[in-house]
Amino acid sequence: MGHVNLPASKRNPRQWKLLDLVTASFFALVLLFLLLVFTPLGDSMAASGRQSLLLSSSDPRQRNRLVALVEARQHPQPIEACSAEEVDHMPCEDPRRNSQLSREMNFYRERHCPKPEDTPLCLIPSPPGYRIPVQWPESLHKIWHANMPHNKIADRKGHQGWMKEEGPYFIFPGGGTMFPEGAIPYIEKLSQYIPIKGGTLRTALDMGCGVASFGGYLLNEGILAVSFAPRDSHKSQIQFALERGIPAFVAMLGTRRLPFPAFSFDFVHCSRCLIPFTAYNATYFVEVDRLLRPGGYLVISGPPVQWPKQDKEWADLQGVARALCYELIAVDGNTVIWKKPAGDSCLPNQNEFGLELCDQSDDPIYAWYFKLKTCTIRTSSVKGQYAVGTIPKWPDRLTKTPSRAMVLKNGIDVFEADTRRWARRLAYYKNSLNVKLGTSSIRNIMDMNAFFGGFAAALVSDPVWVMNVVPARKSSTLSVIYDRGLIGVYHDWCEPFSTYPRTYDLIHVAGIDSLIKSPGPPGSSKNRCNLVDLMVEIDRMLRPEGTVIVRDSPEVIDRVGRMAHAVRWTITIHEKEPESQGREKILVATKTFWKLPSTSH
């Protein structure tokens, strides 16, 4: 309203400027139209528009329409590729989002998943120059530099024997910060104090593992280690470990339990893992105690063990171990070794850390988004035999029915039937479906719905390792898998998994439809998430030219087959093995090796 009273001499220049703008805009639009119609720019912008449509997360309804089109096979083209910047993307460990969260107890470095509607619907590309990985066992010592061209660890840790660049490779001398001369002499030193050889120890947890050389060389002793580290400033520790063919996944000991049941590991190891075990009333030591089997061993190398200027931390660490009645086996330089008592906890009523026994109602098996507790669990709260020394040695423990199988009704019979079933199925996979199991083409395997680990057990003579995943909403059978001497984690498949892209050679899933449904009677349960997102996540984890095996009803296999083109898989569908009961078909898919178009001219 203030302009109404301005004199005419002030109004006319304003009118002429507006007219000039309108005229210029008109001619600009005409020029843009000609460019779009008669030059390649139009095609480029159209492609960009389709990409924006697919990646848009501002309107959940738009994303839902795209999912529906893919499910109905009315989206004729494959799902678009994500941008080149997303080659190492992990949706639940995205530092761009998580950096905004609380630093207390490293909460911001734990899993924090976006809502599905906020997750771009696109396929993760490979980095430029990506090659099919070096095969095991050569991969333990070298990998292609182009597959993860991140030199930070090599630059900072090369003098400690972690890794270094050499021609087209990263090579791994086998060293670590606390064992720069190599993992083998370090393991030999530990063997003086704990029974590393002979099958007494089988499952190990390596915390803050670096590039996992310790876990890699433990394999020579028949010990299967799960190595973990957070996504941190070194960027790709776990990605390097998996590229090498060593079991690993991304995790952080922060505010929640690690995704394992109680008494999973015969041996827990920290080599300069920098976990403050005695902080927060010894919460992290208590979590290690939950995971360690009675009679198992805890090894900590590096600070604060006899470390300069950390006398109090070292004294506190010894105090917590004494309060839990751990037996001190040895202090060798900066390495301490304890043995957990084999019987029920001897925790006294009074101690300087305020530790006390958990209530009988606290089930130490649960560990999916379960808040850490400061109480120590009662050994007697878990039924069965699981102490080191009472369970059979490896490899006998693989086939002997664990007492914790009784978590299910008729558990012993179910276990034995499951073992026979998977021996039969695996023979069919190899002999009739021509899956390259048993060859050097397959090293890292995931079983997305592992139950008792029968698929992994049937593979024990192959040069592979299997990440057995027990869905968080199903029966908690993961303790049986660990009692067998196998490894795995809890996970909910309506969320992305904590691993880098391109980390598994083969992904196996029996009953894929059950992974996205709420628990309930067959036919009555509703979907909690959709099959399109799950297939995109499988594709993210799978290496180019990797294999997917899906077993399910003919109707579900038909749906998966219809959607396979959207994730650029080639498929074949097979009848089940002749001896199997029930209505099942088997889909075998191969991930095609596609690349982003070159941006060079």
Order of alpha helices (4+ residues) and beta strands (2+ residues): alpha-alpha-alpha-alpha-beta-alpha-beta-beta-alpha-beta-alpha-beta-alpha-beta-beta-alpha-beta-alpha-beta-beta-alpha-alpha-beta-alpha-beta-alpha-beta-beta-alpha-beta-alpha-beta-beta
